[in-house]
Amino acid sequence: MGRPSVAQKRRTFHELHASGCFVIPNPWSVGSARYLQGLGFKALAGTSSGYAHSRGLPDGAVGLDEVLAHYGELAAATDIPVNADFENGFADEPDGVAANVARCIETGVAGLSIEDSPQHSGFALYEFDLALARVKAARAAVDRSGSGVVLTARTEGFIRGRPDIDETIRRLEAFAGAGADCLYSPGIRTREHIEATVKAVGGKAVNFLNPAALGFTVADLAAMGVRRISVGGTLARVAMHAFIASATQIAREGRFDSFGGIVSNADLNRFFGEGGGKL
């Protein structure tokens, strides 16, 4: 049986958003993507922070061409749908967003997300009408492509210093009305806020970011109506945290205790070689 086509992966991604609840973990490299696929996850999502840190840069500092190359690589290396964390679309004005969304679609991703906050913006959000126009432009670009890419619209208030649930809901409702397939408000953390956002978007899929030990299980979030659960850059930070702890122990104590019990070189060779990326 051959590998699924780009069109097949995009159809699968739409089906995942139609009902139920699924976890979409966030790899930052081909190796991490293929391992997550091997664990049986049904789709993957990029992480701007995880990839930027792997390149020695802060989140938001990777340029458009490099980001597009990264998503092309992830999409080509995996047999399951990949969603691009496409940040602010790498443009402020709607026309620029549309042009860049068209380029992102060409990488073979099954979905992409657009944020309502400028790059390097600190705590700023785009003014409401501009934010809405940007989502409409992204929707039009997807429709013109005929690709069937899933469009996720994000409102960033809770991670950009504007934790206003009423404004968050206002934006999610507007983005849903503008044609976003999935809605996302990173930074909300309470059951009340989660359920309010699910209710606001009229049955469209909601992505919940679970970046820490908040106490919610997949079953809990599914019961609240969440359709998609992502973890952002947290898995990448888990890996970086282990690396930092191990390297720090060597540098400061001259000890190698952290090397005990880790995955072996042979095991990884089997997974990526003979195993063909399957566990």
C-alpha positions as CSV (number, residue, x, y, z in Angstrom):
1,M,0.0,0.0,0.0
2,G,1.5,3.3,-1.1
3,R,1.8,6.5,1.0
4,P,-1.2,8.7,1.2
5,S,-1.3,11.7,-1.2
6,V,-1.5,15.3,-0.1
7,A,-5.2,15.4,-1.0
8,Q,-5.9,12.3,1.1
9,K,-4.1,13.7,4.1
10,R,-6.2,16.9,3.7
11,R,-9.4,14.9,3.6
12,T,-8.4,13.0,6.7
13,F,-7.7,16.2,8.5
14,H,-11.2,17.5,7.7
15,E,-12.7,14.3,8.9
16,L,-10.8,14.5,12.2
17,H,-12.3,18.0,12.8
18,A,-15.9,16.8,12.1
19,S,-16.5,14.9,15.3
20,G,-14.9,13.5,18.4
21,C,-11.7,14.7,20.0
22,F,-8.1,14.1,19.0
23,V,-4.6,15.1,20.2
24,I,-2.4,16.9,17.7
25,P,1.1,16.9,19.2
26,N,3.7,19.4,18.1
27,P,7.0,18.1,16.6
28,W,9.9,20.5,15.9
29,S,11.9,18.3,13.5
30,V,11.5,15.4,11.1
31,G,12.8,12.9,13.7
32,S,10.3,14.0,16.3
33,A,7.5,14.1,13.8
34,R,8.2,10.6,12.6
35,Y,8.4,9.3,16.2
36,L,5.0,10.9,17.0
37,Q,3.5,9.3,13.9
38,G,4.9,6.0,15.1
39,L,3.1,6.3,18.4
40,G,-0.2,6.4,16.5
41,F,-1.2,10.0,16.6
42,K,-3.5,10.8,13.8
43,A,-2.2,14.3,12.9
44,L,0.7,16.7,13.8
45,A,1.0,20.4,14.3
46,G,4.1,22.5,14.0
47,T,5.4,24.7,16.7
48,S,6.9,28.1,15.9
49,S,8.7,28.3,19.3
50,G,10.0,24.7,19.2
51,Y,11.4,25.1,15.7
52,A,12.9,28.6,16.4
53,H,14.7,27.3,19.5
54,S,16.1,24.4,17.6
55,R,17.6,27.0,15.2
56,G,19.0,29.0,18.1
57,L,16.5,31.8,17.7
58,P,13.6,33.2,19.8
59,D,10.1,32.5,18.8
60,G,8.9,34.6,15.9
61,A,12.4,35.2,14.5
62,V,12.5,32.6,11.8
63,G,11.9,34.0,8.3
64,L,9.1,33.1,5.9
65,D,11.3,31.1,3.4
66,E,12.8,29.0,6.2
67,V,9.4,28.3,7.8
68,L,8.0,27.2,4.4
69,A,10.9,24.9,3.8
70,H,10.4,23.4,7.3
71,Y,6.8,22.7,6.7
72,G,7.5,21.2,3.3
73,E,10.0,18.9,4.9
74,L,7.6,17.8,7.7
75,A,4.7,17.3,5.3
76,A,6.9,15.2,2.9
77,A,8.4,13.1,5.7
78,T,5.1,12.0,7.3
79,D,2.1,10.0,6.3
80,I,-0.4,11.9,8.5
81,P,-1.7,15.4,8.2
82,V,0.5,18.3,9.3
83,N,-0.9,21.7,10.5
84,A,1.4,24.7,10.0
85,D,1.8,27.1,12.9
86,F,1.9,30.0,10.4
87,E,2.1,32.7,13.1
88,N,0.7,36.0,11.8
89,G,0.9,34.9,8.1
90,F,4.2,36.8,7.9
91,A,2.3,39.9,6.9
92,D,0.2,42.6,8.5
93,E,-2.1,43.5,5.6
94,P,-4.7,41.1,4.3
95,D,-3.3,40.9,0.8
96,G,0.1,39.9,2.2
97,V,-1.5,37.2,4.4
98,A,-3.4,35.8,1.4
99,A,-0.2,35.6,-0.7
100,N,1.7,33.9,2.0
101,V,-1.1,31.5,2.8
102,A,-1.1,30.5,-0.9
103,R,2.7,29.7,-0.6
104,C,2.1,27.7,2.7
105,I,-0.5,25.6,1.0
106,E,2.0,24.7,-1.7
107,T,4.2,23.0,0.9
108,G,1.8,20.1,1.2
109,V,0.4,20.9,4.7
110,A,-3.1,19.8,5.5
111,G,-3.9,22.9,7.7
112,L,-2.5,26.2,8.8
113,S,-3.3,28.7,11.6
114,I,-3.3,32.5,11.4
115,E,-2.9,34.7,14.6
116,D,-4.4,38.1,15.3
117,S,-1.1,39.4,16.8
118,P,1.8,41.0,14.9
119,Q,5.2,39.3,14.9
120,H,7.6,40.7,17.6
121,S,4.6,42.6,19.0
122,G,4.9,42.0,22.7
123,F,1.4,42.5,24.0
124,A,-0.3,44.0,20.9
125,L,-3.3,42.5,19.0
126,Y,-4.5,43.7,15.6
127,E,-7.4,46.0,15.8
128,F,-10.6,44.0,15.4
129,D,-11.6,45.0,11.9
130,L,-8.1,44.3,10.6
131,A,-7.9,41.0,12.4
132,L,-11.2,39.9,10.8
133,A,-10.1,41.1,7.3
134,R,-7.0,39.0,7.7
135,V,-9.0,35.9,8.4
136,K,-11.3,36.6,5.5
137,A,-8.2,37.0,3.2
138,A,-6.8,33.7,4.4
139,R,-10.1,32.0,3.8
140,A,-10.3,33.4,0.3
141,A,-6.7,32.2,-0.4
142,V,-7.6,28.7,0.7
143,D,-10.8,28.7,-1.4
144,R,-8.9,29.9,-4.5
145,S,-6.4,27.1,-4.1
146,G,-9.1,24.4,-4.1
147,S,-6.8,22.6,-1.7
148,G,-9.2,21.8,1.1
149,V,-6.6,23.0,3.7
150,V,-8.1,23.4,7.2
151,L,-8.0,27.0,8.3
152,T,-7.5,27.7,12.0
153,A,-8.0,31.3,13.3
154,R,-6.4,32.2,16.6
155,T,-6.9,35.0,19.0
156,E,-3.9,35.7,21.2
157,G,-5.3,37.9,23.9
158,F,-4.7,35.5,26.8
159,I,-1.0,35.2,25.9
160,R,-0.5,38.8,24.8
161,G,-1.5,40.6,28.0
162,R,-5.2,41.0,27.1
163,P,-6.9,38.2,29.0
164,D,-10.4,39.4,28.2
165,I,-12.8,36.5,27.7
166,D,-15.5,38.7,26.2
167,E,-13.2,40.1,23.6
168,T,-11.8,36.6,23.0
169,I,-15.3,35.3,22.3
170,R,-16.2,38.3,20.2
171,R,-13.2,37.5,17.9
172,L,-13.8,33.8,17.8
173,E,-17.4,34.3,16.8
174,A,-16.3,36.7,14.1
175,F,-13.6,34.4,12.8
176,A,-16.0,31.5,12.7
177,G,-18.4,33.6,10.7
178,A,-15.6,34.6,8.3
179,G,-15.1,30.9,7.4
180,A,-12.4,29.6,9.8
181,D,-12.7,25.8,10.1
182,C,-11.2,25.6,13.6
183,L,-11.0,28.3,16.3
184,Y,-8.2,28.6,18.9
185,S,-7.6,30.9,21.9
186,P,-4.2,29.9,23.4
187,G,-3.8,30.8,27.1
188,I,-7.3,30.0,28.4
189,R,-7.1,27.5,31.2
190,T,-10.4,27.2,33.1
191,R,-13.4,24.9,32.4
192,E,-15.6,28.0,32.3
193,H,-13.6,29.7,29.6
194,I,-13.1,26.5,27.6
195,E,-16.8,25.7,27.5
196,A,-17.7,29.4,26.7
197,T,-15.4,29.3,23.6
198,V,-16.8,26.0,22.5
199,K,-20.4,27.4,22.8
200,A,-19.5,30.6,21.0
201,V,-18.4,29.1,17.7
202,G,-21.6,27.3,16.9
203,G,-20.4,23.7,16.5
204,K,-17.1,24.4,14.7
205,A,-14.0,22.7,15.9
206,V,-12.1,24.3,18.8
207,N,-8.4,23.7,19.5
208,F,-7.3,23.7,23.1
209,L,-3.7,24.4,24.0
210,N,-2.6,22.2,26.9
211,P,0.9,23.5,27.6
212,A,1.3,22.5,31.2
213,A,0.0,20.1,33.9
214,L,-3.5,21.7,34.1
215,G,-5.2,18.5,35.3
216,F,-7.4,18.0,32.2
217,T,-7.4,14.6,30.5
218,V,-8.4,14.0,26.9
219,A,-11.7,12.7,28.2
220,D,-12.2,15.8,30.3
221,L,-11.6,18.1,27.3
222,A,-13.8,16.0,25.0
223,A,-16.6,16.2,27.5
224,M,-16.3,20.0,27.3
225,G,-16.7,19.9,23.6
226,V,-13.0,20.4,22.6
227,R,-12.4,18.8,19.2
228,R,-8.6,19.2,19.0
229,I,-5.8,19.3,21.7
230,S,-2.4,20.6,21.0
231,V,0.7,21.1,23.3
232,G,2.5,23.9,21.5
233,G,6.2,24.0,22.2
234,T,6.0,22.0,25.3
235,L,7.3,18.7,24.0
236,A,10.3,20.6,22.5
237,R,10.9,22.2,25.9
238,V,10.7,18.8,27.6
239,A,13.5,17.7,25.3
240,M,15.5,20.9,25.8
241,H,15.0,20.7,29.5
242,A,16.4,17.2,29.7
243,F,19.4,18.3,27.5
244,I,20.1,21.4,29.7
245,A,19.9,19.4,32.9
246,S,22.2,16.7,31.6
247,A,24.7,19.1,30.1
248,T,24.7,21.3,33.2
249,Q,25.4,18.3,35.4
250,I,28.5,17.5,33.3
251,A,29.7,21.1,33.2
252,R,29.2,21.8,36.9
253,E,29.7,18.5,38.6
254,G,31.7,16.3,36.2
255,R,29.0,13.7,36.5
256,F,27.2,11.7,33.8
257,D,24.3,10.2,35.9
258,S,21.7,11.5,33.5
259,F,22.9,9.1,30.8
260,G,21.4,6.2,32.7
261,G,18.2,4.6,31.3
262,I,17.9,6.6,28.1
263,V,16.9,5.3,24.7
264,S,19.7,3.5,22.9
265,N,21.3,4.4,19.6
266,A,20.4,0.9,18.4
267,D,16.7,1.4,19.2
268,L,16.6,4.7,17.3
269,N,18.5,3.2,14.4
270,R,15.9,0.4,14.3
271,F,13.0,2.9,14.4
272,F,14.3,5.2,11.7
273,G,15.9,2.5,9.7
274,E,14.7,-1.1,9.7
275,G,11.4,-0.2,11.4
276,G,10.6,2.4,8.8
277,G,9.4,4.8,11.4
278,K,7.0,2.3,13.1
279,L,7.0,1.1,16.6
